[in-house]
Amino acid sequence: MPQQSQIEYFHGFGQSTGADAYVFAPETPEQILEVFELARSLGKSVSFAGARRSYGSPMMTSEGLVISLRNFDTIGPIEDDSVLVGGGVTLSQLWQAVAPLGYWPNVVSGTSKITVAGAIAMNIHGKNAFKLGNIGEHVSEISLVSPAQQGRDLDAIGSMGLFGAIVSARLDLQRIESASVSVTARAPRTWGEHLQLFDEFASQSDYMVSWVDLHHRAGRGLFHAAEYSNSGSPLTARQSRESPLFGVVPRDQAWLMLKALNNPALTKGLNAAKYLSGKILAGNKAHAQTLAEFNFLLDALPGWERAYANGLVQFQAFVPSERAESVFVELQDLQFRHRIVSSLGVLKKHRASPQVLPYAVYGYSLALDFGKTRGLELLCQEMAEAVIAGGGRFYLAKDSTLTADQYQRSLPDGAFAEFRQLKQKYDPENILQSIQSRHLGLT
């Protein structure tokens, strides 16, 4: 039996939801099966915890058993532009291993702290989703240990850890000539201009992302498009921002300053200042950034999520292109109506990507950060209805407010039934559960 810790309190990245659980760190697939057997004997459920970067509760099972895959941390040699890695390897460990060899992962998220198993289980996307889709499209092999069987099965992509433990996976890589990207900035004044810029730059860019000032009715913001550079930073494992903020504040302490500034009036002012400063610089010639700096913005200020005193809640909507602008405007109107306006809005362009519980569409996503406050859950549920009416979907790595009815109505026809069939195949006793999966009626 793998070593068991004392009961441990778990919370998601947003720190707004938590639960106690017993944690196990198996070292072999056989030890994972032993934890499943222990759960059967105790009548407990099991969930998986990677780096705990999901915002809500997909990694938690209250007073149940939690399996950490941190001991599955090997990185194999690169073969045919792919690499076999353990499920407990983080994206940070992965890119630092392959970048000096002239490679980069095809898809990474906004943080490098997540594990490969968690990335596949949630089928993460990045700033190049419009071009390369989600990570699952670049996984050629998965070793899965489930309560019913062991095998190599791609069904685990996007399964939220409800089919079994992803102990290893083979990931496709892309060759790069330098560790830099050339970044072009623009300052759109409206929602429509944001979407026009995504269309304009799509054919020539490798990455695109846009920040939106939700406090401004027209939806102004800053758009960035990036292309791989043939020159620039050398291919090393050191690319991240490490210098003190403003030359004075240690980056791991900057969240204290953000917390002091985190109130609606100041947030509105900071958003305006960000837009105005960006507008001055936008349109100048492209500037260089390292791949790590551009992709892993959430790692630039460690602990930034703690700036929200009562916890951070993110609402992320995926809406088809033809309805995106009208739905996003409606989401903004609802925020003004409820007098709860997002402190940060981020737009990305997507293509549909296959998985058992699909969330990506040919269109756009809008991620909205909120400090947890009275009335926020009602606002999020009203926004969810607007997204569903627009043919949109939701990403469970970010969700903590959807109802079971809303989530199931957002899925395409047949997706929920297909999930239940696969769940029966891999976990017929329904051992694998989380607080989120029970709340959404998935387990």
C-alpha positions in Angstrom: 0.0 0.0 0.0 1.4 3.5 -0.9 2.3 5.8 1.9 -0.7 7.7 3.3 -0.5 11.2 4.7 -2.7 12.5 7.5 -6.0 14.0 6.4 -5.3 17.0 4.3 -7.4 20.1 3.4 -7.7 20.6 -0.3 -8.8 23.7 -2.2 -8.9 24.7 -5.8 -6.7 27.4 -7.3 -9.5 29.9 -6.7 -9.5 29.0 -3.0 -13.2 29.5 -2.9 -14.0 25.8 -2.4 -12.3 23.2 -0.2 -12.6 19.8 1.5 -10.7 17.3 3.7 -9.4 14.1 2.2 -6.8 11.3 2.8 -3.9 11.6 0.3 -1.9 8.7 -1.2 1.1 9.0 -3.4 1.5 5.6 -5.2 4.7 4.7 -7.0 3.4 1.9 -9.3 0.2 1.1 -11.1 -0.3 -1.8 -8.7 -0.4 0.6 -5.8 -3.0 2.7 -7.5 -5.2 -0.5 -7.8 -4.6 -1.0 -4.1 -6.0 2.4 -3.3 -9.1 1.6 -5.4 -9.5 -1.7 -3.4 -9.2 0.2 -0.1 -11.9 2.7 -1.3 -14.2 -0.3 -2.1 -13.7 -1.7 1.4 -14.3 1.6 3.1 -17.2 2.7 0.9 -15.3 5.8 -0.1 -14.8 7.6 -3.4 -11.5 8.4 -5.0 -10.3 11.5 -6.9 -7.0 12.6 -8.4 -4.9 15.7 -7.5 -2.2 16.9 -9.9 -0.9 20.4 -9.1 -4.4 21.6 -7.9 -4.6 24.4 -10.4 -8.3 23.9 -11.4 -10.3 26.8 -10.1 -13.1 24.8 -8.5 -13.5 21.3 -7.1 -12.8 18.6 -9.8 -9.8 17.3 -7.8 -11.6 17.1 -4.5 -13.7 14.4 -2.9 -15.0 15.2 0.6 -13.5 12.9 3.3 -12.6 10.4 0.5 -9.3 9.2 -0.9 -7.1 11.4 -3.1 -4.4 10.0 -5.3 -1.4 12.2 -6.2 0.6 11.1 -9.2 3.7 13.1 -8.1 5.9 9.9 -8.2 5.1 9.3 -11.9 7.6 12.0 -12.9 9.8 10.5 -15.6 10.6 12.2 -18.9 11.8 9.9 -21.7 14.0 10.6 -24.7 12.5 12.4 -27.7 11.6 10.0 -30.5 10.0 11.0 -33.8 9.2 14.5 -32.5 7.3 13.1 -29.4 8.2 12.3 -25.8 6.8 9.8 -23.3 6.3 11.4 -19.9 4.8 10.4 -16.5 1.4 11.8 -15.6 3.0 13.7 -12.6 5.4 15.7 -14.8 4.5 19.4 -14.8 4.5 21.5 -18.0 7.3 23.5 -16.4 9.5 20.3 -16.1 8.5 19.3 -19.6 9.4 22.5 -21.5 12.6 22.9 -19.5 13.6 19.4 -20.6 12.8 19.8 -24.3 13.5 23.4 -25.1 17.3 23.1 -24.9 16.9 20.3 -27.5 15.0 22.5 -29.9 11.5 21.5 -29.1 8.3 23.0 -27.5 5.0 21.3 -26.4 2.3 21.8 -29.0 -0.2 23.1 -26.5 0.4 24.7 -23.1 -1.9 26.5 -20.7 -1.5 29.9 -19.1 0.4 28.3 -16.2 3.3 25.9 -16.4 2.5 24.5 -13.0 -0.1 21.9 -14.1 0.7 18.2 -14.5 0.5 16.3 -17.8 -2.2 14.0 -16.3 -4.3 17.0 -15.3 -3.7 18.7 -18.6 -5.0 15.7 -20.5 -7.9 15.0 -18.1 -9.1 18.5 -18.6 -8.0 18.7 -22.3 -6.4 22.1 -21.8 -6.1 24.8 -24.5 -3.7 27.7 -24.9 -3.3 30.9 -26.9 -2.8 28.8 -30.1 -6.2 27.0 -29.7 -7.4 28.6 -33.0 -4.5 26.8 -34.8 -3.6 23.6 -33.0 -6.8 22.9 -30.9 -6.5 21.3 -27.5 -3.8 19.2 -26.0 -5.7 16.0 -26.7 -5.1 16.3 -30.4 -1.4 16.0 -29.7 -1.5 12.9 -27.5 -0.8 9.6 -29.3 -0.7 7.2 -26.3 -2.1 7.1 -22.8 -1.4 4.5 -20.1 -4.6 4.5 -18.0 -5.2 2.6 -14.7 -8.9 2.4 -13.9 -10.9 0.5 -11.4 -12.1 -1.9 -14.0 -9.0 -2.4 -16.2 -5.5 -1.2 -17.2 -4.7 -0.2 -20.7 -3.7 2.3 -23.3 -6.7 4.4 -24.1 -7.3 7.8 -25.5 -10.9 7.9 -24.0 -9.3 9.6 -20.9 -8.8 12.9 -22.9 -11.2 15.4 -21.3 -12.6 12.8 -18.8 -11.9 14.9 -15.8 -10.1 12.0 -14.1 -13.4 10.1 -13.8 -12.1 7.1 -15.9 -8.8 6.4 -14.2 -5.3 7.5 -13.5 -3.2 8.8 -16.4 0.1 7.4 -15.4 1.9 8.2 -18.6 1.3 9.8 -22.0 3.1 10.3 -25.3 3.0 14.0 -26.4 3.8 15.3 -29.8 6.3 18.2 -29.9 7.1 20.9 -32.4 10.6 22.0 -33.5 11.6 25.6 -32.7 14.6 27.6 -33.9 14.7 29.9 -30.9 12.9 30.3 -27.6 11.4 33.6 -28.6 8.3 34.9 -30.2 7.7 38.2 -32.0 4.7 40.0 -30.5 2.5 42.5 -32.2 0.1 44.7 -30.1 -3.1 46.5 -31.0 -5.6 48.5 -28.9 -9.2 47.5 -30.0 -11.9 50.0 -28.9 -14.9 47.7 -29.1 -15.9 44.1 -28.9 -16.2 44.0 -32.6 -12.7 45.3 -33.1 -11.3 42.5 -30.9 -13.0 39.8 -33.0 -11.9 41.5 -36.3 -8.3 41.5 -35.1 -8.5 37.8 -34.3 -9.7 37.1 -37.9 -7.1 39.5 -39.4 -4.1 37.9 -37.6 -5.2 34.3 -37.6 -3.4 33.2 -40.8 -0.1 34.8 -39.9 0.1 34.1 -36.2 1.1 31.2 -34.0 -0.6 32.6 -30.8 -3.3 35.2 -30.2 -4.9 36.6 -27.0 -6.8 39.7 -26.0 -7.4 41.5 -22.7 -10.8 43.2 -22.3 -11.7 46.1 -20.0 -15.1 45.0 -18.7 -15.6 48.3 -16.8 -15.7 50.0 -20.2 -19.1 49.6 -21.9 -17.7 49.3 -25.5 -15.3 46.5 -24.5 -12.0 48.2 -25.2 -8.7 46.3 -24.5 -5.3 45.1 -25.7 -4.8 42.4 -28.4 -1.5 40.5 -28.8 -0.5 38.2 -31.7 2.8 36.3 -31.7 4.9 34.4 -34.2 7.8 32.1 -33.6 11.0 33.9 -34.1 14.1 32.6 -35.9 16.3 34.6 -33.6 16.2 35.8 -30.1 16.5 34.0 -26.8 18.7 30.9 -26.8 17.1 27.5 -26.3 17.7 27.2 -22.5 15.7 26.2 -19.5 15.7 29.7 -18.1 13.1 32.0 -19.8 10.8 33.2 -17.0 10.4 36.6 -15.4 12.4 36.6 -12.1 13.4 40.2 -11.6 11.6 42.1 -8.8 8.4 44.0 -9.9 9.2 47.6 -10.5 12.8 46.7 -9.5 11.7 46.6 -5.9 8.9 44.2 -5.0 9.8 40.4 -4.9 7.5 38.7 -7.4 6.3 36.2 -4.8 5.1 39.1 -2.5 3.5 41.2 -5.2 0.1 39.6 -4.4 0.0 41.6 -1.2 0.2 44.8 -3.2 -2.5 43.5 -5.5 -4.7 42.6 -2.6 -4.5 46.2 -1.2 -5.6 47.5 -4.6 -8.3 45.0 -5.1 -11.6 47.0 -4.8 -14.0 47.9 -7.5 -13.0 51.6 -7.8 -9.3 50.9 -8.0 -9.8 48.0 -10.3 -11.7 50.2 -12.7 -8.9 52.7 -12.6 -6.2 50.1 -13.1 -8.1 48.7 -16.1 -8.3 52.2 -17.6 -4.6 52.8 -17.0 -3.7 49.5 -18.6 -5.7 50.3 -21.7 -4.2 53.8 -22.0 -0.6 52.7 -21.6 -1.2 49.9 -24.0 -2.8 52.2 -26.6 0.3 54.4 -26.5 2.6 51.4 -27.2 0.4 49.5 -29.5 1.1 49.9 -33.2 4.9 50.3 -32.6 7.1 47.7 -34.1 6.8 44.1 -32.8 8.7 43.3 -29.6 10.4 40.0 -28.5 9.3 37.8 -25.6 10.5 34.4 -24.6 8.0 31.5 -25.1 7.7 31.1 -21.4 7.0 34.8 -20.7 4.3 34.9 -23.4 2.6 31.6 -22.6 2.8 31.4 -18.9 1.6 34.9 -17.8 -0.2 33.4 -14.8 3.2 32.4 -13.4 4.7 35.9 -13.6 3.4 36.8 -10.1 3.3 33.7 -7.9 0.3 33.7 -5.5 -1.6 36.4 -7.4 -4.9 34.5 -6.8 -4.6 35.3 -3.1 -5.2 38.9 -3.9 -8.9 38.0 -3.7 -9.8 38.1 0.0 -12.7 35.7 -0.2 -11.5 33.6 -3.1 -11.3 33.8 -6.8 -14.1 32.6 -9.1 -13.7 32.4 -12.9 -16.5 32.1 -15.4 -15.4 31.0 -18.9 -17.8 30.9 -21.8 -17.1 29.3 -25.2 -19.4 30.7 -27.9 -19.7 30.1 -31.7 -18.3 32.8 -33.9 -21.7 34.0 -35.2 -23.1 34.7 -31.7 -19.9 35.6 -29.9 -20.1 39.4 -29.9 -23.8 39.6 -29.0 -23.4 37.0 -26.1 -20.3 38.8 -24.7 -22.1 42.1 -24.8 -25.0 40.5 -22.9 -22.6 39.0 -20.3 -21.2 42.5 -19.8 -24.6 44.0 -19.5 -25.6 41.4 -16.8 -22.5 42.4 -14.8 -23.5 46.0 -14.8 -27.0 45.1 -13.9 -25.8 43.1 -10.9 -23.2 45.7 -10.1 -20.5 43.0 -10.1 -18.0 43.6 -12.8 -15.1 41.3 -13.7 -11.7 42.5 -12.7 -10.1 40.7 -15.7 -11.4 39.5 -19.0 -9.5 37.4 -21.5 -10.5 36.5 -25.1 -9.2 33.6 -27.2 -10.1 32.2 -30.5 -10.8 28.4 -30.8 -11.6 25.6 -33.1 -13.6 22.6 -32.1 -11.6 19.8 -30.4 -12.9 16.2 -29.8 -13.3 14.8 -26.4 -15.9 12.8 -24.4 -17.4 16.0 -22.8 -16.6 18.7 -25.4 -16.3 22.3 -24.5 -14.4 23.9 -27.4 -16.3 25.4 -30.4 -15.4 27.1 -33.6 -15.6 30.6 -32.1 -14.3 32.4 -29.1 -13.9 32.1 -25.3 -14.2 34.8 -22.7 -12.7 34.2 -19.3 -13.9 36.4 -16.5 -12.3 36.7 -13.1 -14.4 37.7 -10.0 -13.7 38.0 -6.4 -16.2 35.8 -4.5 -19.0 38.1 -3.2 -22.7 38.1 -2.4 -24.8 37.8 -5.5 -22.0 36.4 -7.7 -23.5 32.9 -8.0 -26.8 34.3 -9.2 -24.9 36.5 -11.8 -22.9 33.5 -13.0 -26.0 31.4 -13.5 -27.8 34.2 -15.4 -24.7 34.5 -17.6 -24.7 30.7 -18.1 -28.2 30.9 -19.4 -27.1 33.6 -21.9 -24.2 31.4 -23.1 -26.5 28.3 -23.5 -29.0 30.4 -25.5 -26.2 31.4 -27.8 -25.1 27.8 -28.4 -22.1 28.0 -26.0 -20.4 25.6 -23.7 -18.3 25.6 -20.5 -14.8 24.4 -19.4 -14.9 22.4 -16.2 -11.4 23.2 -15.2 -12.7 26.7 -14.5 -16.2 26.2 -13.4 -17.6 26.3 -9.8 -21.0 27.8 -10.4 -22.9 25.8 -13.0 -26.0 23.8 -12.1 -26.3 20.2 -13.3 -29.2 21.2 -15.6 -27.2 24.0 -17.1 -24.1 21.9 -17.8 -26.1 19.0 -19.3 -28.1 21.4 -21.5 -24.9 22.9 -22.8 -23.6 19.6 -24.1 -24.2 18.5 -27.7 -26.8 15.8 -28.3 -25.6 12.3 -27.2 -22.5 13.5 -25.3 -23.9 12.9 -21.8 -25.1 9.4 -22.7 -21.7 8.6 -24.3 -20.0 9.7 -21.1 -22.1 7.5 -19.0 -21.4 4.5 -21.2 -17.7 5.1 -20.9 -17.9 5.6 -17.2 -19.6 2.2 -16.9 -16.8 0.7 -18.9 -13.9 2.1 -16.9 -15.5 2.5 -13.4 -18.7 0.4 -13.1 -18.8 0.8 -9.3 -18.6 4.6 -9.6 -15.6 4.8 -7.3 -14.0 7.8 -9.1 -15.9 10.9 -8.1 -15.3 14.5 -7.2 -17.4 17.3 -5.5 -17.8 18.8 -9.0 -18.8 15.6 -10.7 -21.5 14.9 -8.2 -22.7 18.5 -8.3 -23.0 18.3 -12.1 -24.8 14.9 -12.1 -21.9 13.1 -13.8 -21.3 10.6 -11.0 
